[in-house]
Structures are given as structure tokens and as C-alpha cells.
Amino acid sequence: MVAAAPADWTQLDAASYSTEEIEIRFQDGTPMTERLAYLDRHGLRAVFHYTRIPALLARPADSGPIAALGGPAALADPVVAYVQPATSIA
């Protein structure tokens, strides 16, 4: 996590990044209720919760592309350390 992901999610290299999933790293100590509330506020659904760090993989609830979310600036929030496209695994 925390790669040098582009800020413009409409121009993602599909060989390097997913166009359907994002990685969200929450601030240390962010309770699960706050994480779930963040997902609701931004129209996201979790697909995987990491257990050792406060992070998860998420998809748009409407199954649309992540580019429609508006990029990291649109998803900025005090409880979020960073958000980026998930890296593709070949």
C-alpha cells in the first residue's frame, strides 16, 4: 500500500491499478463504526478488511468505476490517512 498512484483516476494504467477497487488506510485508532460510516458517506462497500492495520479494500456500491468517485481529493476525510486505487495483481 501507499504506492505513487496517480491523482487522476480516469487515466489509470490497468496493468498497474484496478479500475474497480480502492485501498483505504484509516488513521490509527479509527473505530470500525467510523470506517463503516465513511464507506456509507462515499457510496462504497467493503470487499476486504485488513486485520493488522486499519485499512480495507472497497468498491463503489453501484459497481461503477472508481474514476466516478472523483479521486483522492473527493474522498479526503479526517479519519483517512490515504486512499488510492488498488494495485493490480497479475
Secondary structure, 3 states (H helix, E strand, C coil): CCCCCCCCHHHCCCCCEEEEEEEEEECCCCCHHHHHHHHHHCCEEEEEECCCCCEEEEEECCCCCHHHHCCCCCCCCCCEEEEEEEECCC
